[in-house]
Amino acid sequence: MGKNNTKAEKAKRNLEYAKKFKKRRPSARGGRPPFRPSPSPGSSSPSGFNSDRPSFDAVCTTCGTKTTVPFEPTPGKPVLCRNCFVASRPV
């Protein structure tokens, strides 16, 4: 890159650079829609967890109801059912 480059040459290089490194954005019209996996028939569980993920039975430490959680409960740590969890979240 010498100092004798014209403005037209610089503009051409800038356009080539922009084409090469430009991030592709989805267009407002057409193109592919965002990926949303369709649920398989009969795969949804009442708890709303993905059937591929293992679920563990637990008892809510706040209200005492039986519930399922997507993690293995650790002894000594509280486990909340969905209703108690939503109620305990700060607003």
N, C-alpha and C positions, 0 to 999 in steps of 0.2 A: 504494500500500500504506500504509494508515493504521495507527495504533496501535490502532484499535478493532476489529481483526479477531478473530474468535473462534477457539478452538482447532479447531473443526469446519471453518471456512473454510480455515485453514492446512493441515489434514490433507488436505482436498480438493485444494488447490493442489499439495501434495506428491505426491499420487497422480497427478494430471494430468502433472506434470513427469516422474515416474518412467516413466509410460507413453510419453511422448514421447521421452525420451532413454535409455531402457533398452536395453542391448545385447542382441541376440538370441543366445541360446545354443541349440545343438541339444539337443533333449530326449533323455533316456535311452532312451525308447521311441519308436518311430515316427520320423517326420521323414525327411529325406533322409540317406542314408549319406554319409560323406566321399568326395570325388571321387577316384577311382582310375582312370586311363585304362586301358582294356583293351588289351593288345597286339594289334596287327593280325596276322593269320596270315602267317607267313613274314617278319616284320619284325625279329625278334630276331636279333642277330648273336652269334657265339660270344664276342666280346670283351665283350659286355654294354653297349656304347654304343648310344645312340639312332641309328637309321639316318638321321634328319634332320640330325644333326650331322656335319660333315666329319671324317674321321679321316686321320691322317698316319702313314706308315711311319717307324719309328725303330729304333735298336739300343740295347738297355739298356747303360748305361755300367758297371754292376756285373757282370752275368753274360754279356753279349754276345749275348743272344738277340734275335731280330727280334720286334718288337711293334708295335701301333698305338696311337696316342695321340690324344686329342680336341683337341689344340692343335698349332700348327706349332712344331716344335723350333727353339730358338734356338742357333746355334753357340756353343760354349763353356759351355753350361749342361747339367748332367747330366739324362739321361732314364732313368727307371726303369721296368722292366716291373711288372706287377701283383704278382708274388711278391716282388720286391725292395722295392717300395714298402711292402707290408704288413709285411715284415720290418724295415724301417728306421723305422717309426713307433714313438714311445715308448709304453710301456705304462702 
